Amino acid sequence: MTIQEFLELCVGKWFSQRTSYHFEQQKAESHKSELTIEWLTHDDPQVTAWCKHYQIDPAVALGGKRVSWDNSVDWGKPKQVGSTMIVMVPDPNMAQVGQILRGETKANTSPLAGRYSLGNDQALTLILEDNNNYLEERLWFASPNLRLRTSLIKAPNGFNQTAFYSEIRKLPPKPVT
């Protein structure tokens, strides 16, 4: 599978269940959400703006995906709605690895740069780092309509959160144009 095929397989509407564990608080939580993943071409205005922010020619980007969520969280906690965008820029010498630009889709928010790699096991690994945190997310498909994810967040004082997601496609994906 190519990185483009993997990304196209992610497009659609998903029901997501997450179990997370916070190390410092020694607390587990579970959440449910509706995810919508849309594909954005390299000439999308926000993809272009983020590429230019990092002095990357938008034409070399694969494009991006916008991920929107609507969480129904545990009782007594506020509902969360939002979206983020990830732009994928392949390494010119190795198509299965490259740079990612990820961030909120709100105006005036700069993306956070990181890297991706699609392994021989068909799992996509995303790594984002800033001055204070390290985030590693791993995604793979058990079937075309069942996606699994893990995430690990490490702060300067050590690991502080891990999560496991199971996501079931609710609607078949629309063809990517």
N, CA, C and O of each residue as an XYZ file, in Angstrom:
708
protein
N       0.844     -1.168      0.000
C       0.000      0.000      0.000
C       0.894      1.236      0.000
O       1.899      1.282      0.709
N       0.529      2.227     -0.789
C       1.271      3.485     -0.817
C       0.709      4.418      0.252
O      -0.364      4.171      0.801
N       1.431      5.476      0.536
C       0.952      6.459      1.509
C      -0.337      7.100      1.007
O      -1.245      7.357      1.797
N      -0.429      7.360     -0.293
C      -1.639      7.958     -0.854
C      -2.842      7.017     -0.667
O      -3.926      7.470     -0.301
N      -2.658      5.733     -0.913
C      -3.744      4.760     -0.724
C      -4.170      4.691      0.741
O      -5.360      4.604      1.042
N      -3.197      4.729      1.649
C      -3.506      4.709      3.074
C      -4.350      5.922      3.451
O      -5.359      5.793      4.145
N      -3.933      7.102      2.990
C      -4.649      8.328      3.328
C      -6.056      8.334      2.746
O      -6.997      8.790      3.395
N      -6.202      7.834      1.537
C      -7.528      7.757      0.914
C      -8.436      6.804      1.690
O      -9.642      7.034      1.780
N      -7.873      5.752      2.243
C      -8.651      4.798      3.024
C      -9.179      5.426      4.316
O     -10.177      4.963      4.870
N      -8.517      6.470      4.791
C      -8.935      7.150      6.027
C     -10.163      8.039      5.830
O     -10.855      8.342      6.801
N     -10.446      8.457      4.618
C     -11.533      9.400      4.344
C     -12.883      8.764      4.656
O     -13.122      7.605      4.317
N     -13.760      9.522      5.300
C     -15.110      9.049      5.583
C     -15.601      9.522      6.934
O     -14.982     10.367      7.581
N     -16.721      8.964      7.345
C     -17.301      9.249      8.663
C     -17.090      8.018      9.529
O     -17.354      6.892      9.106
N     -16.605      8.249     10.757
C     -16.200      7.164     11.642
C     -16.841      7.327     13.012
O     -17.058      8.447     13.474
N     -17.143      6.210     13.655
C     -17.509      6.175     15.066
C     -16.247      5.750     15.798
O     -15.691      4.690     15.510
N     -15.791      6.558     16.734
C     -14.528      6.305     17.430
C     -14.776      6.088     18.919
O     -15.537      6.821     19.549
N     -14.119      5.066     19.469
C     -14.116      4.829     20.908
C     -12.665      4.920     21.370
O     -11.772      4.300     20.792
N     -12.448      5.704     22.422
C     -11.089      5.906     22.930
C     -11.039      5.546     24.401
O     -11.920      5.906     25.182
N      -9.998      4.834     24.755
C      -9.680      4.603     26.153
C      -8.316      5.229     26.382
O      -7.354      4.912     25.683
N      -8.235      6.114     27.355
C      -6.953      6.764     27.629
C      -6.584      6.588     29.090
O      -7.441      6.407     29.956
N      -5.294      6.647     29.336
C      -4.779      6.524     30.694
C      -3.828      7.680     30.953
O      -2.888      7.902     30.190
N      -4.072      8.418     32.034
C      -3.233      9.539     32.443
C      -2.322      9.054     33.568
O      -2.787      8.746     34.665
N      -1.036      8.991     33.288
C      -0.084      8.428     34.256
C      -0.005      9.233     35.550
O      -0.018      8.659     36.639
N       0.077     10.567     35.437
C       0.243     11.390     36.638
C      -0.947     11.262     37.576
O      -0.779     11.213     38.795
N      -2.146     11.208     37.012
C      -3.353     11.135     37.828
C      -3.760      9.694     38.113
O      -4.679      9.451     38.895
N      -3.086      8.745     37.485
C      -3.420      7.323     37.582
C      -4.920      7.138     37.363
O      -5.637      6.564     38.183
N      -5.358      7.660     36.201
C      -6.774      7.709     35.904
C      -7.021      7.263     34.463
O      -6.338      7.703     33.538
N      -8.004      6.389     34.290
C      -8.417      5.949     32.960
C      -9.736      6.624     32.599
O     -10.582      6.858     33.461
N      -9.898      6.930     31.326
C     -11.124      7.537     30.827
C     -11.508      6.870     29.521
O     -10.663      6.316     28.818
N     -12.792      6.930     29.206
C     -13.233      6.466     27.901
C     -14.125      7.527     27.285
O     -14.866      8.219     27.983
N     -14.043      7.645     25.980
C     -14.788      8.657     25.244
C     -15.301      8.048     23.945
O     -14.737      7.089     23.417
N     -16.365      8.622     23.458
C     -16.910      8.260     22.153
C     -16.963      9.529     21.327
O     -17.173     10.617     21.864
N     -16.774      9.396     20.023
C     -16.896     10.568     19.170
C     -17.248     10.162     17.751
O     -17.085      9.014     17.338
N     -17.727     11.134     17.042
C     -17.979     11.003     15.613
C     -16.851     11.749     14.928
O     -16.614     12.922     15.215
N     -16.154     11.077     14.023
C     -15.061     11.697     13.267
C     -15.466     11.826     11.804
O     -16.088     10.925     11.239
N     -15.114     12.936     11.208
C     -15.272     13.119      9.769
C     -13.898     13.464      9.227
O     -13.274     14.432      9.661
N     -13.430     12.665      8.274
C     -12.116     12.894      7.681
C     -12.321     13.213      6.210
O     -12.876     12.418      5.452
N     -11.858     14.402      5.823
C     -11.991     14.876      4.449
C     -10.605     15.024      3.828
O      -9.649     15.383      4.515
N     -10.498     14.750      2.549
C      -9.236     14.919      1.829
C      -9.190     16.304      1.222
O     -10.176     16.757      0.641
N      -8.061     16.985      1.347
C      -7.839     18.305      0.768
C      -6.698     18.201     -0.237
O      -5.655     17.625      0.073
N      -6.876     18.737     -1.404
C      -5.826     18.687     -2.428
C      -4.721     19.686     -2.101
O      -4.903     20.576     -1.271
N      -3.589     19.532     -2.753
C      -2.436     20.403     -2.470
C      -2.717     21.862     -2.818
O      -1.998     22.746     -2.353
N      -3.748     22.139     -3.628
C      -4.062     23.528     -3.965
C      -5.174     24.124     -3.089
O      -5.635     25.233     -3.359
N      -5.607     23.410     -2.049
C      -6.549     23.952     -1.079
C      -5.888     25.170     -0.414
O      -4.704     25.114     -0.084
N      -6.632     26.267     -0.212
C      -6.020     27.486      0.344
C      -5.292     27.277      1.675
O      -4.233     27.867      1.890
N      -5.835     26.452      2.568
C      -5.162     26.265      3.856
C      -3.923     25.386      3.707
O      -2.911     25.633      4.364
N      -3.986     24.370      2.858
C      -2.804     23.541      2.590
C      -1.704     24.424      2.009
O      -0.548     24.344      2.424
N      -2.071     25.260      1.051
C      -1.105     26.169      0.423
C      -0.494     27.126      1.445
O       0.718     27.341      1.448
N      -1.329     27.699      2.310
C      -0.835     28.645      3.319
C       0.137     27.977      4.275
O       1.178     28.546      4.603
N      -0.198     26.756      4.729
C       0.693     26.075      5.662
C       2.013     25.705      5.001
O       3.068     25.810      5.626
N       1.967     25.270      3.740
C       3.199     24.948      3.018
C       4.076     26.194      2.891
O       5.285     26.136      3.118
N       3.466     27.308      2.531
C       4.230     28.555      2.374
C       4.829     29.003      3.700
O       5.932     29.548      3.724
N       4.114     28.782      4.813
C       4.629     29.125      6.139
C       5.959     28.415      6.399
O       6.843     28.977      7.045
N       6.104     27.191      5.903
C       7.331     26.416      6.078
C       8.218     26.432      4.842
O       9.147     25.632      4.730
N       7.935     27.337      3.918
C       8.719     27.493      2.682
C       8.786     26.186      1.897
O       9.852     25.781      1.433
N       7.631     25.532      1.756
C       7.502     24.297      0.987
C       6.633     24.605     -0.220
O       5.593     25.250     -0.082
N       7.035     24.163     -1.384
C       6.226     24.326     -2.584
C       4.971     23.470     -2.426
O       5.081     22.249     -2.307
N       3.773     24.078     -2.422
C       2.544     23.294     -2.232
C       2.365     22.188     -3.274
O       1.690     21.194     -3.007
N       2.951     22.348     -4.436
C       2.807     21.342     -5.494
C       3.460     20.013     -5.121
O       3.080     18.975     -5.664
N       4.440     20.017     -4.203
C       5.088     18.759     -3.817
C       4.332     18.046     -2.687
O       4.612     16.885     -2.388
N       3.378     18.739     -2.065
C       2.587     18.122     -0.998
C       1.618     17.108     -1.597
O       1.094     17.306     -2.693
N       1.388     16.023     -0.866
C       0.363     15.070     -1.277
C      -1.014     15.700     -1.169
O      -1.926     15.352     -1.919
N      -1.160     16.615     -0.246
C      -2.425     17.233      0.106
C      -2.557     17.166      1.604
O      -1.563     17.081      2.325
N      -3.773     17.204      2.064
C      -3.979     17.163      3.499
C      -5.299     16.527      3.838
O      -6.118     16.236      2.965
N      -5.491     16.318      5.114
C      -6.790     15.825      5.552
C      -7.261     16.684      6.712
O      -6.493     17.049      7.602
N      -8.547     16.993      6.673
C      -9.182     17.721      7.756
C      -9.942     16.698      8.584
O     -10.765     15.948      8.059
N      -9.661     16.672      9.877
C     -10.314     15.748     10.799
C     -11.174     16.588     11.740
O     -10.666     17.428     12.482
N     -12.485     16.347     11.698
C     -13.426     17.042     12.582
C     -13.993     16.031     13.558
O     -14.223     14.875     13.201
N     -14.220     16.463     14.793
C     -14.751     15.548     15.795
C     -15.888     16.199     16.572
O     -15.972     17.419     16.705
N     -16.749     15.339     17.072
C     -17.872     15.725     17.913
C     -17.920     14.664     19.009
O     -18.435     13.566     18.795
N     -17.383     14.993     20.178
C     -17.256     14.028     21.274
C     -18.474     14.029     22.178
O     -19.021     15.079     22.513
N     -18.879     12.852     22.560
C     -19.814     12.722     23.682
C     -18.986     12.087     24.788
O     -18.671     10.898     24.738
N     -18.645     12.874     25.768
C     -17.700     12.435     26.794
C     -18.433     11.852     27.991
O     -19.662     11.806     28.031
N     -17.657     11.415     28.950
C     -18.220     10.845     30.176
C     -19.182     11.829     30.843
O     -19.077     13.042     30.665
N     -20.104     11.286     31.600
C     -21.116     12.077     32.265
C     -20.485     13.203     33.072
O     -19.477     13.009     33.751
N     -21.096     14.388     32.987
C     -20.659     15.520     33.790
C     -19.535     16.337     33.183
O     -19.095     17.310     33.796
N     -19.060     15.982     32.012
C     -17.978     16.730     31.383
C     -18.515     17.429     30.141
O     -19.471     16.953     29.531
N     -17.914     18.547     29.763
C     -18.430     19.282     28.602
C     -18.150     18.549     27.283
O     -17.148     17.848     27.134
N     -19.064     18.736     26.346
C     -18.923     18.174     25.016
C     -17.802     18.916     24.290
O     -17.606     20.112     24.506
N     -17.075     18.217     23.440
C     -15.970     18.817     22.702
C     -16.209     18.673     21.209
O     -16.489     17.579     20.719
N     -16.097     19.776     20.495
C     -16.241     19.797     19.047
C     -15.046     20.571     18.506
O     -14.685     21.609     19.062
N     -14.431     20.090     17.437
C     -13.293     20.802     16.872
C     -12.806     20.146     15.604
O     -13.411     19.202     15.096
N     -11.711     20.656     15.107
C     -11.110     20.067     13.916
C      -9.628     20.393     13.878
O      -9.161     21.351     14.494
N      -8.915     19.577     13.147
C      -7.492     19.779     12.931
C      -7.197     19.421     11.485
O      -8.009     18.784     10.814
N      -6.050     19.825     11.019
C      -5.655     19.518      9.653
C      -4.230     18.973      9.660
O      -3.379     19.417     10.431
N      -3.993     18.005      8.784
C      -2.656     17.436      8.627
C      -2.283     17.519      7.158
O      -3.011     17.013      6.304
N      -1.168     18.145      6.858
C      -0.644     18.244      5.489
C       0.528     17.280      5.382
O       1.402     17.255      6.249
N       0.543     16.493      4.319
C       1.582     15.483      4.122
C       2.505     15.920      2.980
O       2.049     16.224      1.878
N       3.803     15.944      3.266
C       4.805     16.324      2.269
C       5.820     15.184      2.187
O       6.642     15.027      3.089
N       5.772     14.385      1.114
C       6.665     13.224      1.034
C       8.121     13.612      0.819
O       8.424     14.652      0.234
N       9.007     12.765      1.299
C      10.434     12.893      1.025
C      10.611     12.600     -0.469
O      10.079     11.601     -0.954
N      11.336     13.432     -1.206
C      11.464     13.197     -2.653
C      12.178     11.890     -3.006
O      12.040     11.399     -4.127
N      12.932     11.326     -2.073
C      13.670     10.090     -2.339
C      13.005      8.839     -1.778
O      13.337      7.724     -2.179
N      12.054      9.025     -0.841
C      11.393      7.884     -0.196
C       9.931      8.256      0.015
O       9.607      8.966      0.967
N       9.053      7.792     -0.848
C       7.651      8.206     -0.829
C       6.902      7.803      0.429
O       5.887      8.422      0.751
N       7.362      6.794      1.148
C       6.638      6.303      2.318
C       6.973      7.080      3.594
O       6.403      6.809      4.651
N       7.880      8.030      3.502
C       8.221      8.860      4.655
C       8.173     10.322      4.232
O       8.265     10.641      3.047
N       8.028     11.196      5.207
C       8.007     12.611      4.878
C       7.679     13.470      6.078
O       7.740     13.038      7.229
N       7.332     14.693      5.765
C       7.059     15.698      6.776
C       5.548     15.873      6.903
O       4.817     15.761      5.919
N       5.088     16.150      8.124
C       3.692     16.507      8.337
C       3.627     17.891      8.964
O       4.506     18.295      9.725
N       2.577     18.594      8.628
C       2.252     19.875      9.237
C       0.874     19.682      9.849
O      -0.087     19.397      9.134
N       0.767     19.834     11.154
C      -0.498     19.544     11.831
C      -0.870     20.687     12.753
O      -0.011     21.271     13.413
N      -2.133     20.998     12.794
C      -2.586     22.035     13.696
C      -4.064     22.289     13.586
O      -4.766     21.663     12.792
N      -4.524     23.213     14.392
C      -5.929     23.600     14.385
C      -6.257     24.269     13.057
O      -5.396     24.892     12.435
N      -7.492     24.137     12.637
C      -7.880     24.719     11.354
C      -8.326     26.169     11.491
O      -8.708     26.795     10.503
N      -8.281     26.711     12.710
C      -8.640     28.114     12.927
C      -7.622     29.010     12.234
O      -6.451     28.655     12.104
N      -8.080     30.167     11.795
C      -7.161     31.148     11.206
C      -6.194     31.616     12.294
O      -6.505     31.545     13.483
N      -5.049     32.082     11.888
C      -4.023     32.632     12.778
C      -3.355     31.593     13.665
O      -2.702     31.958     14.642
N      -3.496     30.333     13.360
C      -2.828     29.286     14.128
C      -1.779     28.638     13.245
O      -2.101     28.126     12.172
N      -0.533     28.654     13.679
C       0.536     28.045     12.895
C       0.555     26.534     13.104
O       0.307     26.054     14.210
N       0.847     25.791     12.046
C       0.928     24.337     12.192
C       2.190     23.925     12.934
O       3.175     24.662     12.980
N       2.138     22.740     13.510
C       3.275     22.129     14.173
C       3.881     21.128     13.195
O       3.160     20.301     12.639
N       5.185     21.189     12.977
C       5.840     20.295     12.015
C       6.274     19.004     12.702
O       6.625     18.991     13.882
N       6.241     17.929     11.935
C       6.668     16.626     12.426
C       7.018     15.737     11.249
O       7.348     16.219     10.166
N       6.941     14.431     11.473
C       7.303     13.502     10.407
C       6.362     12.298     10.421
O       5.725     11.994     11.429
N       6.295     11.628      9.281
C       5.476     10.425      9.170
C       6.281      9.337      8.493
O       7.253      9.608      7.788
N       5.859      8.092      8.720
C       6.425      6.970      7.977
C       5.367      5.877      7.893
O       4.669      5.591      8.866
N       5.264      5.277      6.723
C       4.382      4.142      6.512
C       5.276      2.924      6.440
O       6.073      2.785      5.512
N       5.146      2.033      7.424
C       6.022      0.872      7.524
C       5.597     -0.270      6.630
O       4.519     -0.250      6.035
N       6.464     -1.270      6.544
C       6.164     -2.484      5.775
C       4.959     -3.221      6.336
O       4.330     -4.008      5.629
N       4.630     -2.975      7.601
C       3.467     -3.595      8.229
C       2.170     -2.834      7.931
O       1.123     -3.150      8.496
N       2.237     -1.831      7.043
C       1.090     -1.017      6.633
C       0.531     -0.159      7.770
O      -0.646      0.200      7.743
N       1.344      0.170      8.753
C       0.951      1.070      9.838
C       1.622      2.419      9.622
O       2.809      2.497      9.307
N       0.842      3.476      9.796
C       1.345      4.836      9.639
C       1.718      5.375     11.013
O       0.907      5.338     11.938
N       2.939      5.875     11.151
C       3.409      6.475     12.396
C       3.592      7.967     12.175
O       4.267      8.387     11.236
N       2.988      8.762     13.044
C       3.114     10.218     13.027
C       3.837     10.640     14.300
O       3.493     10.190     15.392
N       4.838     11.502     14.158
C       5.586     11.985     15.321
C       5.628     13.503     15.263
O       6.047     14.087     14.264
N       5.192     14.131     16.341
C       5.234     15.584     16.491
C       5.983     15.911     17.772
O       5.760     15.293     18.813
N       6.877     16.895     17.680
C       7.626     17.321     18.855
C       7.663     18.834     18.889
O       7.772     19.492     17.854
N       7.570     19.378     20.094
C       7.850     20.792     20.285
C       8.804     20.894     21.469
O       9.385     19.891     21.883
N       8.968     22.066     22.002
C       9.935     22.239     23.088
C       9.580     21.443     24.339
O      10.462     21.089     25.121
N       8.304     21.163     24.530
C       7.874     20.541     25.777
C       7.307     19.138     25.654
O       7.322     18.387     26.629
N       6.811     18.764     24.493
C       6.094     17.500     24.381
C       6.518     16.688     23.164
O       7.037     17.209     22.177
N       6.274     15.401     23.280
C       6.514     14.441     22.204
C       5.221     13.660     22.032
O       4.709     13.086     22.993
N       4.693     13.634     20.821
C       3.480     12.881     20.530
C       3.782     11.883     19.425
O       4.298     12.242     18.366
N       3.455     10.636     19.685
C       3.598      9.595     18.671
C       2.244      8.917     18.513
O       1.653      8.435     19.480
N       1.775      8.891     17.289
C       0.505      8.234     16.992
C       0.753      7.190     15.918
O       1.494      7.426     14.963
N       0.124      6.031     16.084
C       0.282      4.922     15.143
C      -1.112      4.503     14.696
O      -1.991      4.278     15.528
N      -1.319      4.398     13.384
C      -2.621      4.058     12.812
C      -2.470      2.861     11.888
O      -1.483      2.748     11.162
N      -3.461      1.959     11.918
C      -3.459      0.827     10.995
C      -4.891      0.350     10.810
O      -5.780      0.698     11.586
N      -5.102     -0.447      9.778
C      -6.432     -0.957      9.461
C      -6.489     -2.456      9.719
O      -5.650     -3.215      9.235
N      -7.495     -2.871     10.494
C      -7.766     -4.299     10.673
C      -8.585     -4.794      9.486
O      -8.510     -5.964      9.112
N      -9.368     -3.894      8.898
C     -10.134     -4.131      7.669
C     -10.402     -2.746      7.083
O     -10.136     -1.749      7.754
N     -10.918     -2.646      5.858
C     -11.143     -1.312      5.283
C     -12.074     -0.422      6.113
O     -11.998      0.802      6.010
N     -12.941     -1.008      6.923
C     -13.878     -0.217      7.712
C     -13.620     -0.270      9.216
O     -14.471      0.141     10.005
N     -12.459     -0.771      9.617
C     -12.057     -0.805     11.030
C     -10.624     -0.299     11.134
O      -9.677     -0.954     10.698
N     -10.495      0.878     11.719
C      -9.183      1.506     11.877
C      -8.833      1.514     13.357
O      -9.694      1.756     14.203
N      -7.584      1.253     13.664
C      -7.083      1.236     15.039
C      -5.976      2.280     15.173
O      -5.220      2.530     14.234
N      -5.896      2.883     16.361
C      -4.869      3.896     16.623
C      -4.375      3.771     18.048
O      -5.115      3.372     18.948
N      -3.131      4.114     18.238
C      -2.581      4.298     19.577
C      -1.885      5.644     19.600
O      -1.396      6.113     18.572
N      -1.838      6.265     20.761
C      -1.081      7.505     20.892
C      -0.357      7.500     22.232
O      -0.799      6.901     23.212
N       0.754      8.183     22.227
C       1.592      8.283     23.416
C       2.082      9.719     23.497
O       2.655     10.243     22.542
N       1.854     10.349     24.637
C       2.308     11.720     24.847
C       3.330     11.708     25.969
O       3.091     11.174     27.052
N       4.480     12.313     25.678
C       5.547     12.384     26.668
C       5.893     13.848     26.907
O       6.195     14.592     25.973
N       5.844     14.244     28.167
C       6.227     15.584     28.586
C       7.660     15.526     29.119
O       8.217     14.436     29.252
N       8.264     16.669     29.424
C       9.646     16.652     29.931
C       9.840     15.776     31.170
O      10.931     15.247     31.381
N       8.801     15.617     31.989
C       8.932     14.807     33.204
C       8.598     13.334     32.976
O       8.527     12.566     33.935
N       8.395     12.933     31.740
C       8.112     11.527     31.437
C       6.776     11.360     30.737
O       6.096     12.337     30.423
N       6.411     10.115     30.499
C       5.148      9.823     29.824
C       3.992     10.296     30.682
O       3.980     10.072     31.893
N       3.014     10.952     30.058
C       1.880     11.388     30.855
C       0.532     10.925     30.327
O      -0.466     11.037     31.040
N       0.465     10.407     29.102
C      -0.814      9.892     28.625
C      -0.606      8.901     27.491
O       0.287      9.064     26.659
N      -1.442      7.875     27.473
C      -1.477      6.930     26.368
C      -2.945      6.677     26.053
O      -3.808      6.812     26.921
N      -3.223      6.309     24.804
C      -4.615      6.063     24.414
C      -4.671      5.000     23.332
O      -3.733      4.812     22.557
N      -5.810      4.307     23.308
C      -6.105      3.326     22.266
C      -7.460      3.687     21.676
O      -8.406      3.971     22.411
N      -7.554      3.677     20.357
C      -8.775      4.023     19.650
C      -9.182      2.858     18.753
O      -8.338      2.225     18.118
N     -10.474      2.585     18.710
C     -11.020      1.703     17.681
C     -12.059      2.536     16.934
O     -12.917      3.173     17.544
N     -11.970      2.520     15.618
C     -12.821      3.380     14.809
C     -13.499      2.557     13.718
O     -12.847      1.840     12.960
N     -14.817      2.677     13.658
C     -15.619      1.930     12.698
C     -16.198      2.925     11.694
O     -16.800      3.930     12.071
N     -16.005      2.629     10.420
C     -16.515      3.520      9.376
C     -18.041      3.451      9.364
O     -18.632      2.372      9.341
N     -18.664      4.639      9.380
C     -20.123      4.724      9.358
C     -20.666      4.835      7.933
O     -21.729      4.300      7.618
N     -19.940      5.519      7.099
C     -20.362      5.729      5.718
C     -19.207      5.371      4.804
O     -18.052      5.606      5.160
N     -19.486      4.809      3.636
C     -18.390      4.511      2.724
C     -17.713      5.811      2.275
O     -18.360      6.855      2.188
N     -16.432      5.741      1.998
C     -15.715      6.957      1.607
C     -16.158      7.432      0.232
O     -16.540      6.639     -0.629
N     -16.098      8.752      0.046
C     -16.345      9.322     -1.270
C     -15.042      9.221     -2.050
O     -13.965      9.324     -1.462
N     -15.118      9.023     -3.357
C     -13.877      8.951     -4.144
C     -13.085     10.242     -4.009
O     -13.659     11.331     -4.027
N     -11.781     10.124     -3.875
C     -10.888     11.274     -3.795
C     -10.655     11.778     -5.206
O     -10.315     11.010     -6.106
N     -10.842     13.083     -5.390
C     -10.637     13.658     -6.722
C      -9.405     14.491     -6.779
O      -9.085     15.049     -7.829
